[in-house]
Amino acid sequence: MALFIRQDEERSELQKRLATELQEKARKSTEEKNRQVDGVEDSSYIEGLKKPGRYSALVAILIVGFVLLIIWLTILDSSR
């Protein structure tokens, strides 16, 4: 008879406690998801990095051009 829940109450104390715990857990998980949009908690790893130099674009273009030249020469040689 001790396990019998009174009929005039909609929820037992255990049900109320579980519902509040689940609501709090859901609230914490949504706050954490909203806070960590990019997956990084602390952006201090960026500190101390230099901005790209003024010749970095030129170096990138030269590297791409060199790779394309090698590919073109390889195709030209294989067609002979």
Secondary structure, 3 states (H helix, E strand, C coil): CCCCCCCCCCCCHHHHHHHHHHHHHHHHHHHHHHHCCCCCCCHHHHCCCCCCCCCHHHHHHHHHHHHHHHHHHHHHHHCC
